[in-house]
């Protein structure tokens, strides 16, 4: 008999709910798993409340605001506040292009996962300037992969304290 050890995140992973807020995106990332999300619509308030209730009723404590690009939803702040008020840990994925919207979510959303696309986008995110926990996702194809020096420069920038 072979016994496979439980992965340390297995229990956590089973408590996640991904809510598709926007079936549209303002980018065209080559690595994206959601290829057909450029002209779709948005989740309604009624369906969003149903999603939050479903997550709560089923013990799914980590609630991801997902897309396409979730920051395109005109009511994303209202949605994030509602999920948070209902006791969920609110997380999201973003391409980082709508910086102003992300800043309006700061402190409401517990974690923001940002795709590393370029220095222009990534160098706007410095952890000590945010209440929400930031994660940088390096999801690129070989042709786009940043040099080691660019990545190290970004890591130095993102972890440096501001005065």
C-alpha positions as CSV (number, residue, x, y, z in Angstrom):
1,X,0.0,0.0,0.0
2,X,1.3,3.4,-1.0
3,X,0.4,6.3,1.3
4,X,0.5,9.8,-0.3
5,X,1.1,12.5,2.4
6,X,-1.4,15.3,2.6
7,X,-0.1,18.5,1.1
8,X,0.0,21.4,3.6
9,X,-2.5,23.4,1.4
10,X,-4.9,20.6,0.7
11,X,-7.4,21.6,3.4
12,X,-7.1,25.2,2.5
13,X,-7.6,24.5,-1.2
14,X,-10.9,22.6,-0.5
15,X,-12.3,25.8,1.1
16,X,-12.0,28.1,-1.9
17,X,-14.8,29.5,-4.1
18,X,-14.1,31.3,-7.4
19,X,-16.8,33.7,-8.4
20,X,-16.6,34.9,-12.0
21,X,-17.4,38.6,-11.8
22,X,-16.6,39.7,-15.4
23,X,-16.5,37.7,-18.5
24,X,-14.4,40.3,-20.1
25,X,-10.8,41.6,-19.9
26,X,-8.7,44.6,-20.8
27,X,-5.6,42.7,-21.7
28,X,-4.6,39.8,-23.9
29,X,-2.1,37.8,-21.8
30,X,-0.6,34.9,-23.7
31,X,-0.6,32.7,-20.6
32,X,-4.2,33.3,-19.7
33,X,-6.4,30.2,-19.2
34,X,-9.6,32.3,-19.9
35,X,-9.1,33.0,-23.6
36,X,-12.7,34.0,-24.4
37,X,-13.3,36.8,-22.0
38,X,-13.1,40.0,-24.0
39,X,-16.8,40.7,-24.9
40,X,-18.8,39.0,-22.2
41,X,-20.9,40.5,-19.4
42,X,-21.0,40.8,-15.6
43,X,-22.5,38.8,-12.8
44,X,-25.6,40.4,-11.4
45,X,-26.0,41.6,-7.8
46,X,-28.6,38.9,-7.2
47,X,-26.4,36.1,-8.5
48,X,-23.4,37.4,-6.5
49,X,-25.4,37.3,-3.3
50,X,-26.4,33.7,-4.1
51,X,-22.7,32.9,-4.7
52,X,-21.7,34.4,-1.3
53,X,-24.5,32.4,0.4
54,X,-23.5,29.2,-1.3
55,X,-19.9,29.7,-0.2
56,X,-20.9,30.3,3.4
57,X,-23.4,27.4,3.6
58,X,-20.7,25.0,2.3
59,X,-17.8,26.2,4.4
60,X,-15.9,27.7,1.5
61,X,-14.2,30.5,3.5
62,X,-11.8,31.8,0.8
63,X,-13.9,33.7,-1.8
64,X,-12.0,34.7,-4.9
65,X,-13.2,37.6,-7.1
66,X,-12.3,36.3,-10.5
67,X,-12.7,37.0,-14.2
68,X,-11.6,37.8,-17.0
69,X,-10.5,40.9,-15.2
70,X,-12.6,41.4,-12.1
71,X,-11.7,45.1,-11.7
72,X,-13.8,45.8,-14.8
73,X,-17.0,45.0,-12.9
74,X,-18.6,48.4,-12.1
75,X,-19.7,47.2,-8.6
76,X,-16.6,45.3,-7.5
77,X,-16.1,47.4,-4.4
78,X,-19.7,46.8,-3.3
79,X,-19.3,43.1,-4.0
80,X,-16.0,42.8,-2.1
81,X,-17.6,44.7,0.9
82,X,-20.6,42.3,0.9
83,X,-18.4,39.2,0.8
84,X,-16.2,40.6,3.6
85,X,-19.2,41.6,5.7
86,X,-20.4,38.0,5.4
87,X,-17.3,36.7,7.1
88,X,-15.4,35.5,4.0
89,X,-11.7,35.9,3.3
90,X,-11.8,37.9,0.1
91,X,-9.1,37.3,-2.5
92,X,-8.7,38.3,-6.1
93,X,-6.6,37.9,-9.3
94,X,-5.9,41.0,-11.4
95,X,-3.7,42.0,-14.3
96,X,-2.9,45.2,-12.4
97,X,-3.9,47.6,-15.2
98,X,-6.7,49.3,-13.2
99,X,-4.5,50.5,-10.4
100,X,-7.1,53.0,-9.1
101,X,-9.8,50.3,-8.7
102,X,-7.3,48.1,-6.9
103,X,-6.4,50.9,-4.5
104,X,-10.2,51.4,-3.8
105,X,-10.3,47.7,-2.8
106,X,-7.2,48.0,-0.5
107,X,-8.1,46.9,3.0
108,X,-11.4,45.4,1.9
109,X,-9.8,42.5,-0.1
110,X,-7.5,40.4,2.0
111,X,-5.2,39.3,-0.8
112,X,-4.6,40.6,-4.3
113,X,-2.7,38.4,-6.7
114,X,-1.2,40.5,-9.5
115,X,0.2,39.1,-12.8
116,X,3.7,40.2,-13.5
117,X,3.5,41.7,-17.0
118,X,6.1,44.4,-17.1
119,X,8.1,46.8,-14.9
120,X,5.6,49.5,-15.8
121,X,2.8,47.7,-14.1
122,X,4.6,45.7,-11.4
123,X,6.7,48.6,-10.1
124,X,3.5,50.3,-8.9
125,X,2.9,47.7,-6.2
126,X,5.0,48.0,-3.1
127,X,3.7,45.9,-0.2
128,X,4.2,48.4,2.6
129,X,2.0,50.9,0.8
130,X,-1.0,48.5,0.8
131,X,-3.2,47.1,3.6
132,X,-4.2,44.1,1.5
133,X,-1.6,41.4,1.1
134,X,-0.1,41.5,-2.4
135,X,1.2,38.5,-4.3
136,X,3.0,38.7,-7.6
137,X,2.2,35.9,-10.0
138,X,4.9,35.3,-12.7
139,X,2.8,33.6,-15.4
140,X,4.5,34.1,-18.7
141,X,5.5,32.2,-21.8
142,X,9.2,31.6,-22.7
143,X,9.2,34.5,-25.2
144,X,8.0,37.0,-22.6
145,X,9.9,35.8,-19.6
146,X,11.7,38.6,-17.9
147,X,15.4,38.5,-17.3
148,X,16.7,37.4,-13.9
149,X,18.0,40.9,-13.3
150,X,14.5,42.4,-14.0
151,X,12.9,40.0,-11.6
152,X,15.5,40.7,-8.9
153,X,15.1,44.4,-9.3
154,X,11.4,44.1,-8.9
155,X,11.7,42.0,-5.8
156,X,14.1,44.5,-4.3
157,X,11.7,47.3,-5.1
158,X,8.6,45.5,-3.8
159,X,10.1,44.5,-0.5
160,X,12.0,47.8,0.2
161,X,10.4,49.9,2.9
162,X,9.3,53.4,2.1
163,X,10.3,56.2,4.5
